[in-house]
Amino acid sequence: SVSNHEEDVVTALKRGADGYLLKDMEPEDLLKALQQSAAGEMVLSEALTPVLAASLRANRATSDRDINQLTPRERDILKLIAQGLPNKMIARRLDITESTVKVHVKHMLKKMKLKSRVEAAVWVHQDRVF
């Protein structure tokens, strides 16, 4: 997209977009992002991190989020998501299958009322969860 406006990015992600890339990406980075997306990962242009962080700060709903609702494994996975690791790398680190990681991520997002891995990572860093 050409737009890096908060409303456009947030709307696209809320409506189920699997990623949001800006047109000013280098060809190599675009290829890598497309491969990640094809592998089922959410991809976002790095320039959008501050845009999403600002949106999340403005719309915080963290009072319902209690890290203690998560299982130890879900917490481990959340920590690795916050470090920016994709599912495949998380699976390798924890010696579990990528499918198992995806199930844990799904449960963790639902319990924490988060819409995406990116929102989870921003929440962890912003609220200093760990």
Helices and strands as residue ranges (DSSP letters): H 6-14, E 19-20, H 27-38, E 43-44, G 46-48, H 49-58, G 62-64, G 67-69, H 72-82, H 87-94, H 98-112, H 117-126
